[in-house]
């Protein structure tokens, strides 16, 4: 069975508040010639919520994440669970985990046992549901 995962990119304007916005998702499908797929929202809506937000910095971070995903390749090495290896990969190669406003969620395995949906359909469905 091929492995399918996603992790949500979360925006937290203030670490003191528990407000979290899902602004992007990175997908991984383990199959020959697989690659990572990253989609993100246009985050202009956040400026209406947080008047002090610097959207140029956020857009630079999204561009940085996109570039890192385009040049990176995730290979499951069977050292840990695939979710844990994916989390470590994202932390090391895509977006360093620190106390910034952007963080990736824990990886989630996509259940598609019968392989009824194409990767594109999965990306479309999960993006509509989670973003």
C-alpha positions in Angstrom: 0.0 0.0 0.0 1.4 3.4 -0.9 1.9 5.9 1.8 0.0 9.2 1.6 0.6 12.0 4.1 -0.2 15.6 4.6 0.9 18.3 7.1 -0.9 21.6 7.6 1.0 24.9 7.7 -0.5 26.9 10.6 -0.3 30.6 11.1 -0.3 31.8 14.8 -0.3 35.6 15.0 0.4 35.5 18.7 1.8 32.7 20.7 -0.1 34.1 23.7 -3.5 33.4 22.0 -4.7 30.1 20.8 -5.9 31.4 17.4 -4.6 29.2 14.6 -5.3 29.6 10.9 -4.6 26.9 8.3 -2.9 28.6 5.4 -1.2 25.8 3.6 -0.8 22.0 3.2 2.1 19.9 2.1 1.3 16.5 0.6 3.5 13.4 0.1 2.6 10.4 -2.0 5.0 7.5 -1.9 5.1 6.2 -5.4 7.8 6.1 -8.2 8.8 9.7 -9.1 6.7 11.1 -6.3 7.3 14.6 -5.1 6.0 16.9 -2.5 3.1 19.2 -3.3 2.5 22.4 -1.4 -0.5 24.6 -1.8 -1.3 27.7 0.2 -3.9 30.4 0.5 -3.7 34.0 -0.5 -3.3 35.3 3.1 -4.7 38.8 2.4 -7.7 38.0 4.7 -5.3 38.0 7.7 -4.6 41.7 7.3 -8.3 42.4 8.0 -8.0 40.4 11.2 -4.6 41.5 12.4 -4.0 45.2 11.5 -0.3 45.0 12.7 0.5 42.0 10.4 3.4 42.4 8.0 2.1 40.5 5.0 5.3 41.1 3.0 7.2 39.0 5.6 4.6 36.3 5.5 4.7 36.2 1.7 8.5 35.9 1.8 8.2 32.9 4.2 5.6 31.2 1.9 8.0 31.7 -1.0 10.9 30.3 1.0 8.8 27.2 1.9 7.7 26.8 -1.7 11.3 26.9 -2.9 12.5 24.5 -0.3 9.7 22.0 -1.2 10.5 22.2 -4.9 14.2 21.4 -4.3 13.7 18.8 -1.6 12.9 15.1 -1.8 11.5 13.1 1.1 12.5 9.4 1.3 11.1 7.2 4.0 14.0 5.4 5.7 12.0 3.1 8.0 13.8 4.4 11.1 10.7 5.8 12.8 7.0 5.9 11.8 6.5 7.6 8.5 4.6 10.4 10.3 7.6 11.0 12.6 10.1 10.9 9.7 8.0 13.3 7.7 7.7 15.7 10.7 11.5 15.6 11.1 12.0 16.2 7.3 9.8 19.2 7.3 11.5 20.6 10.4 15.0 20.1 9.0 14.5 20.8 5.3 11.5 23.0 4.8 10.8 25.2 7.8 12.9 25.3 10.9 10.7 24.8 14.0 11.0 27.7 16.4 8.7 30.1 18.1 7.7 31.9 14.9 4.2 32.4 13.6 4.4 29.6 11.1 4.5 25.9 12.0 3.7 22.6 10.4 1.2 20.4 12.2 1.9 16.7 13.0 1.7 14.6 9.8 -1.5 12.8 9.1 -1.8 9.6 7.1 -4.4 9.7 4.3 -6.5 6.6 4.1 -7.2 5.7 0.5 -7.1 1.9 0.7 -9.0 1.2 -2.5 -7.0 3.9 -4.4 -10.2 5.2 -5.9 -9.0 8.8 -5.9 -6.1 10.2 -7.9 -3.5 12.2 -6.1 -4.9 15.4 -7.7 -8.4 14.5 -6.4 -7.0 13.9 -2.9 -5.2 17.2 -2.9 -8.3 19.0 -4.2 -10.6 17.4 -1.6 -8.4 17.8 1.4 -7.5 21.4 0.5 -11.2 22.3 0.2 -11.9 20.7 3.6 -8.9 21.9 5.6 -8.1 25.4 4.2 
